[in-house]
């Protein structure tokens, strides 16, 4: 089933994923800004999917790849295993995050109900991690365009949204390949047909659309 009119409630990672896990709008659950910008944590009293499933006997594991989802955000309750980003780093590459997700899946009894949250940070900026920065003059460089991008996203000498869109597409393709590793494992273990797979994003990048570059 593909939902073609499913919209992110907010283009901020932490609050949007809290909505995914609680089913509540940011104005209801109260998390409206990322922690590192001074936003609040989710109240432990707020219902969330991991706690509900744990109460129903599911083995629960979360493997998050972005620093904005550290345990202090409040999504850990309900997850027996919650692995985030190592201290002092901002992301876990998809290949490494799939490896630890599969390691956890292999350790679970196949007869037990299992809930895995695999989170990818690969399509998130800075998109310069995917290739070497281009040389000066290869892409359009307009200071007025650069001002539309968040500072963390900017690559020196580049303001052309087409370059960022190209990098974004590369990152999405890489994410698709890593998700495919998990699906292939489920298929090999003859668990795919009995699995419920939900694929969603917390938000996207404008990359030039609607007059917004970042």
C-alpha positions as CSV (number, residue, x, y, z in Angstrom):
1,X,0.0,0.0,0.0
2,X,1.5,3.4,-1.0
3,X,0.1,6.5,0.7
4,X,0.5,9.3,-1.8
5,X,-0.9,12.1,0.4
6,X,1.0,11.5,3.7
7,X,2.5,14.7,4.8
8,X,5.2,15.4,7.5
9,X,3.7,17.5,10.3
10,X,7.0,19.5,10.7
11,X,10.3,19.7,8.9
12,X,12.4,19.0,12.0
13,X,13.7,15.6,12.7
14,X,13.1,15.0,16.4
15,X,9.5,16.4,16.5
16,X,8.5,14.7,13.3
17,X,9.7,11.2,14.4
18,X,8.1,11.7,17.8
19,X,4.8,12.2,15.8
20,X,5.6,8.9,13.9
21,X,6.0,7.0,17.2
22,X,3.1,8.6,19.1
23,X,0.5,9.4,16.4
24,X,0.2,12.9,17.8
25,X,0.8,16.3,16.2
26,X,3.8,18.3,17.5
27,X,1.4,20.7,19.2
28,X,-0.1,17.8,21.1
29,X,3.0,15.8,22.2
30,X,4.9,19.1,22.9
31,X,8.2,18.3,21.1
32,X,8.4,21.2,18.6
33,X,12.2,21.7,18.3
34,X,15.3,19.4,18.3
35,X,17.1,18.9,21.6
36,X,20.3,20.5,20.5
37,X,18.4,23.7,19.8
38,X,16.8,23.7,23.2
39,X,13.7,21.7,22.5
40,X,12.0,19.6,25.2
41,X,12.0,15.8,25.6
42,X,8.9,13.7,25.1
43,X,6.9,13.2,28.3
44,X,7.3,9.7,29.6
45,X,3.5,9.6,30.1
46,X,2.9,10.0,26.3
47,X,1.7,6.7,24.7
48,X,4.1,5.4,21.9
49,X,4.1,2.4,19.7
50,X,7.2,0.7,21.2
51,X,5.6,0.6,24.7
52,X,2.3,-0.7,23.4
53,X,4.1,-3.5,21.4
54,X,6.4,-4.4,24.4
55,X,3.3,-4.8,26.5
56,X,2.0,-7.2,23.9
57,X,5.1,-9.4,24.2
58,X,7.2,-8.0,21.3
59,X,11.0,-7.9,21.4
60,X,11.8,-4.3,20.6
61,X,15.0,-2.8,19.1
62,X,15.8,0.6,17.8
63,X,18.9,1.5,15.8
64,X,19.0,5.2,15.1
65,X,21.6,6.9,12.9
66,X,21.3,10.6,13.7
67,X,22.4,12.5,16.8
68,X,19.1,14.3,17.0
69,X,17.5,11.0,18.1
70,X,19.7,10.4,21.2
71,X,18.0,8.7,24.2
72,X,17.3,12.1,25.9
73,X,14.7,12.8,23.2
74,X,12.4,10.3,25.0
75,X,11.7,7.6,22.4
76,X,13.7,4.9,24.2
77,X,10.9,3.8,26.6
78,X,9.4,0.6,25.2
79,X,12.6,-0.4,23.4
80,X,14.6,-3.2,25.1
81,X,17.5,-2.2,22.9
82,X,18.1,1.4,21.8
83,X,21.4,2.0,20.0
84,X,22.1,5.6,19.0
85,X,25.1,7.6,17.7
86,X,28.4,7.1,19.5
87,X,29.4,10.0,21.8
88,X,31.1,12.8,19.9
89,X,29.7,11.9,16.5
90,X,26.7,13.0,14.5
91,X,25.7,10.0,12.4
92,X,26.1,6.3,11.9
93,X,26.5,5.4,8.2
94,X,23.8,3.1,6.7
95,X,26.1,0.1,6.2
96,X,27.2,0.2,9.9
97,X,23.6,0.7,11.1
98,X,22.3,-2.2,9.1
99,X,25.1,-4.4,10.4
100,X,24.1,-3.8,14.0
101,X,20.4,-4.1,13.2
102,X,20.9,-7.5,11.6
103,X,23.1,-8.6,14.5
104,X,20.3,-7.9,16.8
105,X,17.7,-9.6,14.6
106,X,19.8,-12.7,14.4
107,X,19.9,-12.8,18.2
108,X,16.1,-12.9,18.5
109,X,14.1,-16.1,18.7
110,X,12.4,-16.6,15.4
111,X,9.3,-17.8,17.2
112,X,8.9,-14.5,19.1
113,X,7.2,-11.4,17.9
114,X,9.8,-8.7,17.0
115,X,9.6,-5.0,16.3
116,X,12.7,-3.3,14.7
117,X,13.0,0.4,14.1
118,X,15.8,0.9,11.6
119,X,16.6,4.6,11.1
120,X,18.7,6.0,8.3
121,X,20.5,9.4,8.4
122,X,22.1,8.9,5.0
123,X,19.8,11.3,3.0
124,X,20.2,14.0,5.6
125,X,22.7,16.7,5.1
126,X,25.4,17.7,4.9
127,X,25.2,16.1,1.4
128,X,28.9,16.7,0.8
129,X,29.7,13.4,2.5
130,X,28.8,11.6,-0.7
131,X,31.4,13.0,-3.0
132,X,34.4,15.3,-3.0
133,X,33.4,19.0,-3.3
134,X,33.4,20.2,-6.9
135,X,36.0,22.6,-8.1
136,X,35.3,26.3,-8.3
137,X,33.4,27.1,-11.5
138,X,31.9,23.7,-12.1
139,X,28.5,24.7,-10.7
140,X,26.6,27.9,-10.3
141,X,27.8,30.0,-7.3
142,X,25.3,32.7,-6.4
143,X,25.5,34.4,-2.9
144,X,21.8,35.1,-3.0
145,X,21.0,31.4,-3.6
146,X,23.5,30.3,-0.9
147,X,21.6,32.4,1.7
148,X,18.6,30.0,1.3
149,X,20.6,27.0,2.4
150,X,21.2,26.0,6.1
151,X,24.9,26.5,6.9
152,X,25.4,22.8,7.6
153,X,24.3,22.0,4.1
154,X,26.5,24.4,2.2
155,X,29.4,23.2,0.0
156,X,32.0,25.8,-0.9
157,X,31.6,27.2,-4.4
158,X,28.1,25.7,-4.9
159,X,24.7,27.3,-4.7
160,X,23.1,25.5,-7.6
161,X,20.1,23.4,-6.3
162,X,20.7,20.9,-9.1
163,X,24.0,19.8,-7.5
164,X,22.3,19.3,-4.1
165,X,19.5,17.4,-5.7
166,X,22.0,15.1,-7.4
167,X,23.7,14.5,-4.1
168,X,20.3,13.9,-2.4
169,X,19.4,11.3,-5.0
170,X,22.7,9.5,-4.5
171,X,22.0,9.4,-0.7
172,X,18.5,8.1,-1.2
173,X,19.8,5.3,-3.5
174,X,22.3,4.3,-0.9
175,X,19.5,4.2,1.7
176,X,17.4,2.0,-0.6
177,X,20.3,-0.4,-0.9
178,X,20.8,-0.7,2.8
179,X,17.0,-1.2,3.5
180,X,17.2,-3.9,0.8
181,X,19.8,-5.8,2.9
182,X,17.3,-6.1,5.8
183,X,14.5,-7.2,3.4
184,X,16.8,-9.8,1.8
185,X,17.7,-11.1,5.2
186,X,14.0,-11.5,6.1
187,X,13.4,-13.3,2.8
188,X,16.4,-15.6,3.4
189,X,15.0,-16.6,6.8
190,X,11.5,-17.1,5.3
191,X,10.1,-14.3,7.5
192,X,9.4,-11.7,4.8
193,X,5.9,-12.9,4.0
194,X,4.8,-12.7,7.6
195,X,6.5,-9.3,8.2
196,X,4.8,-5.9,8.2
197,X,7.2,-3.4,6.7
198,X,6.5,0.3,7.1
199,X,8.8,2.7,5.1
200,X,8.4,6.4,5.8
201,X,10.4,9.6,6.1
202,X,10.3,12.3,8.8
203,X,10.7,15.0,6.2
204,X,12.5,15.8,2.9
205,X,14.6,18.5,1.4
206,X,13.2,21.3,-0.7
207,X,16.3,21.4,-3.0
208,X,15.0,24.4,-4.9
209,X,11.3,23.7,-4.8
210,X,8.8,26.4,-3.4
211,X,11.6,28.9,-3.5
212,X,13.6,27.1,-0.7
213,X,17.0,25.6,-1.3
214,X,17.6,23.7,2.0
